[in-house]
């Protein structure tokens, strides 16, 4: 592996919060409002099913990560166990995904800021935030880890307090939601029918994007063989608890049909039941959640680019480390420069920027997750052939792997029936074709002939 220049300074608590920072962001605080409207109380079932799929993907990735931790993560594993082209496709798809999600999180922050200070041009806020967080990433990995730990920790603590406050209101403020006794009726439980549930499931699945950050961070973690399984098992339980319990609190506190699908349901529900202070606090937490997610995405994108460079799939200058802190400075700056396009996007499309960005990234998320599952099957076959015993395994293999693949295919089929998502499914094959062409050109002009390193 080529990650020997990166320092192993991230502790288990850093890994936990980096993974949480990546997944508890705009998807929970912004996208969940639309999901609730689509399917009603059955949103709980949607998150449970989506959580199972993501856990299988995380566990499959964790199996490979514990065996050989590296910042290239699934891109490096695809390169090693499937082939160079697979590593190229998964690596660049991931970098594109993280870059676009960075843009989406930045845009979400500006939308949340409108609650407090309306009228500030979104592109100005985007510029300031991008410069600040790029600076955080450029200092050293330990500072980044501490910053993300405390930043992500804020949203975790406040969500717990919000759940406790919601439980108090539900138990002792009777009549706060007159529809609560009717939620078991099929017409309300599955408010949008099977189609509404299916569409909400797609949105829910994509809200878990970023869970794989824990594997990327393993390349700079202390004792990854011990801490990665702990982080994966702990994070997925916390994510399910946070998502399911927060959704339950929202639909129990107020008739979900009367909530707005265009703002954070956390803010909307407290505002409508008369707790404007709590609404303001939740909006502030939504800002920290989006910033934390942005910070994690910028980190993950730069490390993926660093790995691509080391494997000859990007300019070799992007993997150079000349400073004393073992930070891939050029990879960070390149990724930040790509993210800066969000300033122009917010200047041109201030109203629709976030929807365009979230739509653009869905295809790449599917490619990355599917590649993880395919790579893990090839990896396990290699381990069996070599009689290598693994310390951490995907449970119920290969059935769990096949189940997750089928669910991702179902997600893709449902997307073809959604106006906002249909274009993502249409663009995905063109994206894959373009990457294959770029891989061939890269190999031809750079004379890249990197052998698959099956000595892992």
N, C-alpha and C positions, 0 to 999 in steps of 0.2 A: 504494500500500500504506500501511497505517496503523502500521507498526512503527518509524517514525522516532524515537520516544521511547526505544526500547531501545538500549542501548550495544553496540557491536560489540567485545567484549573477550575472546571465547572463541577460544583458539588451536586449531590443528589437533590437538594432543595432547589438548586438552579434548574436542573433538568425538569423537575416537576412543574415549575412555574413557566419555563419556556414552552413546554407542551400545552399548558393551560392558556398561556398568553396567545398562542397561535390559534387555539380553537374557540375560546370564549371571547368573541369580538362582535363584529357587525352582524354575523349570522344570528346570534342570540338576542342582541339588543335592538336590532333593526328588522332583520328578515323574519323574525318569529311572528310579528304582527300580521303579515300576509298569510302565514301558515295557519294561524288560528282562525282567520276569516274563511279560509278555504275548507276546513274540515271540522271546526268546532272542538269539543272536548276530546275527540279521537286523536287530536294532536299528540296526546300522551303516548298512544300506541305507535304513532308515527316515529316519535323520538326513540322509543324503546327498540323498534325494529331497525332504525337507522344506526343506533348505538351498537347493536349486535354486529352489524355489517362492518362498522368501523373498527370494532374490537378485533374482529378476525383479521382485518388488514393490518392493524397495529401489531398484533401478535405474530403474524407472518413476517413482518418487517423486523420485529424484535428478535425472532429466531436467528436471522442472518446478522443482525447488529451485535448480538451477544457473542456470536462466533467470531466476528471480525469487525469491530467498531471503526468507522471512518466518517469523515465529514462528507464524503461523496455519497454515502448511504446507498439508497436503492439504485441510483445511477451507476455507482461503482459495482454493485452486485450484479446488475444486468449486464454490464460490460464484461464482468468476470465469468459469469455462468451461462450467459446466452450468446453474447458476441459484442463486438465493438459498436455496431450500428444500434443495437438495443440500448447500450449505455448512452450513446449520443442522443437518441430520441427521448429517453426518459429524463436525462439530465437537462436538456434544453426545454423540454415541456415543463419540468419542475421550475426551472429558472423563470420561464415566462409566467407560469402560474403565480409564483411568489411576487414577481414584479407587479403584475396586475392587481393582486390582492393588496399589496402595499398602496397602490393608487386608490383602491376601493375604500380601504380603512381610512386613508387620509381624507377622502371626500366625505366619509361618514362623520368624521370628527367635525368638519366644517358645518355639516347639517345639524349636529347636536349643539354646536356653539350658537346657532341661530336662536336657540331657546333662551340663552342668556343675553347675547349681544347681537340682535338682528341687524343686518345691513352691512356687516364686514364682508367685502368680496372674498369668496371662497379661495380664489387663486392666491391671494396674499397670505392667508392662514396656511395653505399648503406649502408655500415657499418657506415660511418660518419654521414649521414643524419638521420638514424634510432636512433642513440644514442642522437643526438641533440634534435630531436622532442619528444623522450620519456622523456627527461629531462624537456621540456616545459610542457608536460602533467602532470608531477609529482609535479610541483611547487604548483599551486592552480588554481581553476576554473576561477578566475577573470583574472589571467595572461594569461591563455589559451585563454579566450574570447577576450582580447585585442589584443593578438598576431594574432589570426585568423582574427579579424576585420581589422587590418591594412594590413595583408598579402593578404587577399582576396580583400581588397579595391584597392590594387595596380593593380590587373588585371582588375578590373571593370573600373577604371579611364583610363587605357591605351587602353582598348577595345573601350571606348567611343571616345578617341582621334583618334584611328585608323579608326573608322567609319567616323569621321569628315574629316580626311585626305583622305580617300577613296572617300567620297562624292565630295570633291574638285577635285580629279583626274578624276572622272567619268564625272563631269559636265564641267570641263574646259580643260581637256587634251583629246580632241576628237581624235578618232582613236586609242586609247590605246588598245582597244579590237575590232578587225575587225569583230568578229562573233556576236557581241552584237545584231544586228538587226535580226539575224536568230534564236534567242532563242525561239521564239514562234512557230517555225516549230515543228510538233510532233516528227520528227526524232531526233531533238536536245533537245526538252523539256523533253522527256522521252527517254534519250539516250540509256538506256539498256532495253527498253521495259517494260512490266509489271513485268517481273521477276526481272529486275534490280531495279525497284522501290520497289518491295516487299522486296528484300534483304537489300536495303538501309534503309527501314523502321525498320527492325530488329536492325540494327546497331544504328540507331537514338534512338530507344526506350531504348536501353541499355546505351546510352550516358547520359540519365537522371537518371541513378542509383545514389543514394545518396540523392535524394530529401527528403527522409523521415527523414533525420538527425534533421530537425527542431522539430520533435515530441520527439526524444530522448533527445535533449537539453532542452526541456520544463521542464524536471524533475529538472533542476537546474536554471530555469529562474525566473526573477522577474515578477509577475503578468501575468502568462501564459494565463489566460482566455482572456486577452486583447491582449497580444503580439503575441500569436500563430496565430490567424486569420489574424492579420496584416502581419505577416511574410509569411504565406502561400499565401495570395492574392497578396502581393507585390512581392515575389520571383518568383512566376510562371509567372507573367507579364514580369519581368526583364529577366528571362531565355528565354522566347519566343522571346523577343526583341533582346537579345544578340545573340542567335542562328540564328534566321531568318535574322536579319540585317547583321550579319557577313558573313553568307553564301551568301547573296545577294551581298555584297561587293566583295567577292572573285570571284564569277562567272561573275560579271560585269567588274572587273578590267583586267581579262586575260582569254583567251580561256581555259575553264576548262579541255578540252581534253589533253592539254599540261602540266598540273600540275602533279606532282608526287604524287602517292598514298602512298608512303612510308615515307614521312616526313610531318611536319606540313604545311598545305596549306597556313597558315598565313605567314610563313617564305618564302615558295616557291614563292608565288605570288609577293611579294615585291622584292625578289631577281631577278626575271625574268623581271620585268618592270624597273629594274635599280636602285632601292632604297635599297642599301645594308645596310645602316644604319637602316632604318625602319625594314628590315628583322632581323637584330641583336636584335633590341628592342623587336620585337614580339617573338623572340626565348627566350629572357630573361623573358618575361611575361609568356610564356609557362612553363618555369621552376617554376616561382612563383605560377602559377595556379596548377601545379601538386603537388607542395609541400603543398599548401593550402588544396587541396583535400586529400592528404595523412594525414595531420594533423587532419582534420575532421573525416576521416575514423578510425584513431587510437583512437580518442575520442569516437566515436560511438561504436566501437567494445568493448572497455573496459567497457563502461556503460551497454552494452547488457550482457556482461559476468557477471558483478556485479549483474544485475537483475536475471540472471539464477541461480547464487549462492544463492541469497536470497530465491528463490522459491524451493531450494533443487535440482536443475537440474545440478548443478556443485559443486565442492568442497566448503564447507562453508567457508574455509579460504579466498577464493577469494572475499568475501563480507565484510571482516573485514576492519575497518577504525580505525587506531590507531594514525594517525598524527592529528595535529590541523587544517589542512586545508580542512578536509572532502573530501579527495581525495581517491578513491578506488585504492590505490597504487599497491596491489597485482594483481588486475585485469588488470591494465595498463601494469605491468611488464610481466604478462603471455601473453597478446596479443602481446606486443612488441617482446617477445621471439619467438612466432609463426611466426611473420612477418620476423624475422631474417633468416628464411629459404630462403628468396629471395636472400640472399648473396650467398648461395650454388647454387641456380638456375641460377643466373647470371654468376657464375663461370663455371658451366657445359654447359649452353646453352646461351652464350652471345648474339647470333644473334637472336634467336627465343623466348627469355624469355617472352617478353611482349605479344606476340600472344598467347602463351600457357596459360598465366595467365588470359588474358581477356576471353578466351574460357572457362576456368575452373569456372569462377564466374557467367556465364549467367544463368545456371540452378537454382542456389540459389536465384538470383534476381527474377526470375519468381515465385518461391515458396513463397518468402516474399511478393511480391505484390499481388499474388492471395490470400494469407492468410489474408492480410489486408482487401481485398474486402469481403471475406467470413465472417470475424469477424465483420465487420461493419454491415452487414445484420443481423447477430445474435444480435448484440448490439442494433440496432434500434428496432428490435422486442421486446427485453427486455424492452427498454425505453417506447414503446407504451403500453405494458402490464401493466407497473407500472404507466402509466399516467405522466411520467416525461417529461417536456418540455426542449428541448435542446437549448442552446444559439447559437450554430454554427452547421449548417446542410449541408449535401451533397445535392447539388441542383439536381432536377429532379430524386430523389430517387423513386423507385428502378431501373428506366430505365437507368440512367447514370452508376450505378454499374454494371448492366448486360452488357451494351455496353463495358465497360472497360474489363470485364472478357472475352467477346467474342474476343476482340482485342488481349488479351494476349494469348488466345488459337490459334488465327490465327498466331501470332508471333511464337508460338511453332511449328505449322505445317510448316511454311516457313523455320524454322531452320532445319527441317529434310531434306530439299533440299540443304542445304549449307554444303560444305565439312568441313569448320572450326567449324561449330556449331552443326553438327549432333551428335557428340559424347556427347555434353552437354544434349541433349534430351534423349539419351540412358542411360546416367548415372543418371539423375534426379530420376527415379523410384527406382534405387538401393540405392541412397542417402536417399530417404524417408524411404525405408525398413530398412536400417541400423540405422536410427535415431529411428524408432519404437522399434527395437531390443534393442538399447542402453537405451531407455526410460524404457523398461520393466526390463532390468538388473539393472538400476539405482534405480528403485522403489523397486526391490527385495532386493538388497544388502544394500541399505541405508534406507530401510523401509520408503520411502517417501510416505506420504499419505496426501498431501496438498489439502484441500477442495477448490473448486472454490469460490472465494470471491465475491458473487453477491451483496454484500452490497455497491458496488461502486456507 
